[in-house]
Amino acid sequence: MLKPWKDIAAFYRDLVSGGTQLQGMMHLVEQIDVSRYATGIFGETSMHDLCVMQTAGAFPLGPYLRISPRFDGTVEFRYVDTHVTTRQWHRVVKDEDVFARLVGFFDQLHWFASEHSKS
């Protein structure tokens, strides 16, 4: 179920306060919530994963970006735009690089107008 970014942030904060090692996910969602991207993307949680999409209702059929904590200080990004796993774009980044990777993903797929293209 789609939730506002503030509610998704609260979900991860509750997990972290309960001892689950999801600080990277919590910080990511907090950064999304205060960014220019918050009003242009939709989010859902699936267990500990965050699913990000351009249109409401794209999850679970796709396409959507699944962001998954690996519980070792890294996070995996997987763009589910095909059911063939080997053809899906994916990256693993350190917790502290998650928001930058998300912005890079948005730039690669042109989900938002570039800051440089604004006049």
Rosetta blueprint (number, residue, H / E / L):
1 M L
2 L L
3 K E
4 P L
5 W H
6 K H
7 D H
8 I H
9 A H
10 A H
11 F H
12 Y H
13 R H
14 D H
15 L H
16 V H
17 S H
18 G L
19 G L
20 T L
21 Q L
22 L L
23 Q H
24 G H
25 M H
26 M H
27 H H
28 L H
29 V H
30 E H
31 Q H
32 I H
33 D H
34 V L
35 S L
36 R L
37 Y L
38 A L
39 T L
40 G L
41 I L
42 F E
43 G E
44 E E
45 T E
46 S E
47 M L
48 H L
49 D E
50 L E
51 C E
52 V E
53 M E
54 Q L
55 T L
56 A L
57 G L
58 A L
59 F L
60 P L
61 L L
62 G L
63 P L
64 Y E
65 L E
66 R E
67 I E
68 S E
69 P E
70 R L
71 F L
72 D L
73 G L
74 T E
75 V E
76 E E
77 F E
78 R E
79 Y E
80 V E
81 D L
82 T L
83 H L
84 V L
85 T H
86 T H
87 R H
88 Q L
89 W L
90 H E
91 R E
92 V E
93 V E
94 K E
95 D H
96 E H
97 D H
98 V H
99 F H
100 A H
101 R H
102 L H
103 V H
104 G H
105 F H
106 F H
107 D H
108 Q H
109 L H
110 H L
111 W L
112 F L
113 A L
114 S L
115 E H
116 H H
117 S H
118 K L
119 S L
